[in-house]
Amino acid sequence: MSTTTPVISKADLLRRISQSYRALRSALEALPRDRFTEKLSTGWSLNENIAHLAAWEETVPPRVTGVLASGEDPKLYDDVDAFNARAAAEAQGKTTDELFARWSAAHERALETLRSMPEDAERLAFEIVEWNTTGHYPDHFADIDAAIRTKDDLFGLVETNWIAFRLAIGAIGLPALENATSSGWTYKDLVAHAAAWEDHIAMRLKGVRETGAETYPGVDDADEFNADVVERTRGRAAADVIRELDAAHERMIAELQQLTPERIHANNSWVVAAVASDTYGHYAQHFDEVFAAVPKKPAELLERMREGWRPFRRSVNGLGLTALAETTPSGWTYKAMLGHIAYWMEHLALELPYRLDGRRGPLMDVDAENAREAEESKSRSSHQVVERVHKAYQGVVDLVTVLPPDREIGFLATRLVVGETYGHFVKHQAETDWALPGTAAGFIDRIEKVWKPFRAAIRERGRAGLTEKTSTGWTYKDVVAHSIGWMEQTIREMRSGELSTGWTKETIDAYNARSVRTHELVGPEAIVDELDTVHRNLVETIRGLGDGPIDERFASTMPYYTYLHWEEHFAELGVPL
C-alpha cells in the first residue's frame, strides 16, 4: 500500500479529464474534415495528432497495471521521439473517423483504468493517467490554432459546441435553473456566468477591432468577476438570465464575424486563445455540470414539459383570441407564431423515431416551413390555431408517455423534444408576455378592442332577436345578463380590494344561473342599457387604479371576467375570429 497521498483525488481527476478531453475533442470534431490530412505549420496533420493522442492513452492501462504490481513505470517505450514517429505513421491510410474511433476506445480504457484504481494507489499510477490526458491535451491546442484559417473556421468551432451547451441548458427548464449545481452555484448563476464571459470576449474582440491592437485587456481577477456575477443574478428571473446569455452570444458572434485571417493569427493567435477560453473551452468546462440536470427518463422529460407548458399556455390564454391577429415584436402575427409552434410539435412525431435510433431524419428547410406556416395561418381562425397548439402538445405528451419508463432517452432525442416544446415555448413566451396588458391604460385598450365587436353583435340582434335561442341553449338576453354579472363581479373586487376565491364549476354555474334569474323581468332595451352602464363603470373603475402597473391579483383575474369572457361567446354571436 502506498504511503504517498495522491496530488489529486480520483473524482477530481475524472472531472478534469472529462472537461479537458471534451474541450479538445469537440474542437477537433468541429474543424472542416478536409483540413485533417493537411500538414500543419506545427509539423503534423490533424489525423497524425489524433493517432498520437490515442497511442499515448493506449499506454495507460498496461503502465498503471505495472505500477500497481511493482511500484515502477514499465514505460513500454525506449525513446519518446521514436514512439511519436511510429504513432504518426500509423495514421497513414486511416480515415479521420477510424482515428477518432481509435482515440475514443483508448480514452474509455484509460478512464476504466482510473475508475478501478484504489484511492490510495501509488502516486505514480495517478501521474501516468494525468500525464497522458489532462497533462497532454493542452499541448495540442496549438495544432487546432494552426488548422484555423478564417473566421468561418472559428465560427464553426464556437457554434458546434455552443449548440450542444445551449440545448443542454434549455433542457434543464426554467424552474430547475433555481436548483443547485454540483459546484454550489444555482444553474441560473451558471447561465449568468456563461453570459458574462461571452460578453467579456465580445468586449475584447470589439476592442481589438476598434483600436487595431493585437490584444486587448480583460478581467484582472476572475474569482472576483465571477462572484460579482452571482451577486447580480440574485433575485433575477431565470427567463431574463437566459435571454441575457443569448444576447451576449449574439454580440460575440457579431464581433467574430468581422475578424480577418491576419487578425485571427496575430500575436501567436491571441484571438483564437481568447475566444476558446470564453466560449467553446468554457462550455466544455461546465458541460458535465449542466448535463447532470438534463432529464434522462420519460417521466423527468414529461415533468419539464408540463413546467414549460403551463406558463406558456397561461400567457397565450391571457392574450385572448382577438389579439392573435396582431403583430409580434418579431414581425409576424401571433397566429403565425402559434401555427409555427404547433407545426414543429406535429413534425416531432416523424423525427423522433430517427432520434431514438441515434440518427437524424431527412433535413428540412426550416425557413421555408416557417414561411409556409405563416402564410397558411392567415386563412385559419384564432380558435383553430389555439386548438391546434393544444392538440399538437398533447400529441408530444402521448409520444413521450409510451416510451419505456426505465430506459434513458439519448440526448439526440431529448434535445428534439426540448427544442420543439418547452425550449421553444420559452423563446416565444417573451413575445406573448410583451403583449399582455399591465397598466390601466393597457387593459382599457384591450377591453375596448374586444368590446366593440361584442357590443356590435348584441346590437345587430335587435330587441326581438335577444329572446331567440343561441347554439348553447341560452337566449341572447341570457348571454347579456350573464356578462353583466361577471363584469359586476370584477368591479366589486377591484373597488373592495378583495378577491372571491375558490371558484368551482358548481359555484360558477350557480352564479351564472343567478345572473340570468335576476334579469328575467328586465326587458331587452333595459338590459342593453344596463350592459352599457356596467361597461362604463368597468372602464372608470380600471382607470381609477392609477397609472402604474395594476395589482397582479386583478391583472390575473379581471381579463377572465371581461374581454376573455366575451370572446367565449363570439362563436354563438356570429363574431368571426
Stockholm file with secondary structure:
# STOCKHOLM 1.0

chainA/1-577         MSTTTPVISKADLLRRISQSYRALRSALEALPRDRFTEKLSTGWSLNENIAHLAAWEETVPPRVTGVLASGEDPKLYDDVDAFNARAAAEAQGKTTDELFARWSAAHERALETLRSMPEDAERLAFEIVEWNTTGHYPDHFADIDAAIRTKDDLFGLVETNWIAFRLAIGAIGLPALENATSSGWTYKDLVAHAAAWEDHIAMRLKGVRETGAETYPGVDDADEFNADVVERTRGRAAADVIRELDAAHERMIAELQQLTPERIHANNSWVVAAVASDTYGHYAQHFDEVFAAVPKKPAELLERMREGWRPFRRSVNGLGLTALAETTPSGWTYKAMLGHIAYWMEHLALELPYRLDGRRGPLMDVDAENAREAEESKSRSSHQVVERVHKAYQGVVDLVTVLPPDREIGFLATRLVVGETYGHFVKHQAETDWALPGTAAGFIDRIEKVWKPFRAAIRERGRAGLTEKTSTGWTYKDVVAHSIGWMEQTIREMRSGELSTGWTKETIDAYNARSVRTHELVGPEAIVDELDTVHRNLVETIRGLGDGPIDERFASTMPYYTYLHWEEHFAELGVPL
#=GR chainA/1-577 SS CCCSCCSSCHHHHHHHHHHHHHHHHHHHHHSCGGGTTSCCTTSSCHHHHHHHHHHHHHTHHHHHHHHHHHSSCCCSCSCHHHHHHHHHHTTTTCCHHHHHHHHHHHHHHHHHHHHHSCTTCCHHHHHHHHHTTTTTGGGGHHHHHHHCCSHHHHHHHHHHHHHHHHHHHHHHCTGGGGSBCTTSSBHHHHHHHHHHHHHHHHHHHHHHHHHCCSCCCCCSCHHHHHHHHHHHHTTCCHHHHHHHHHHHHHHHHHHHTTCCHHHHHHHHHHHHHHHHHHTHHHHHHHHHHHHTTSCCSHHHHHHHHHHHHHHHHHHHHHHTTGGGGSBCTTSSBHHHHHHHHHHHHHHHHHHHHHHHTTSCCSCCCHHHHHHHHHHHGGGSCHHHHHHHHHHHHHHHHHHHHTSCTTSCCCHHHHHHHHHHTHHHHHHHHHHHHHHSCCBHHHHHHHHHHHHHHHHHHHHHHHHHHTTSBCTTSSBHHHHHHHHHHHHHHHHHHHHHTCCCCCCCHHHHHHHHHHHHHTTTTSCHHHHHHHHHHHHHHHHHHHHTTCSSBCCHHHHTTHHHHTHHHHHHTHHHHTCCC
#=GC SS_cons         CCCSCCSSCHHHHHHHHHHHHHHHHHHHHHSCGGGTTSCCTTSSCHHHHHHHHHHHHHTHHHHHHHHHHHSSCCCSCSCHHHHHHHHHHTTTTCCHHHHHHHHHHHHHHHHHHHHHSCTTCCHHHHHHHHHTTTTTGGGGHHHHHHHCCSHHHHHHHHHHHHHHHHHHHHHHCTGGGGSBCTTSSBHHHHHHHHHHHHHHHHHHHHHHHHHCCSCCCCCSCHHHHHHHHHHHHTTCCHHHHHHHHHHHHHHHHHHHTTCCHHHHHHHHHHHHHHHHHHTHHHHHHHHHHHHTTSCCSHHHHHHHHHHHHHHHHHHHHHHTTGGGGSBCTTSSBHHHHHHHHHHHHHHHHHHHHHHHTTSCCSCCCHHHHHHHHHHHGGGSCHHHHHHHHHHHHHHHHHHHHTSCTTSCCCHHHHHHHHHHTHHHHHHHHHHHHHHSCCBHHHHHHHHHHHHHHHHHHHHHHHHHHTTSBCTTSSBHHHHHHHHHHHHHHHHHHHHHTCCCCCCCHHHHHHHHHHHHHTTTTSCHHHHHHHHHHHHHHHHHHHHTTCSSBCCHHHHTTHHHHTHHHHHHTHHHHTCCC
//
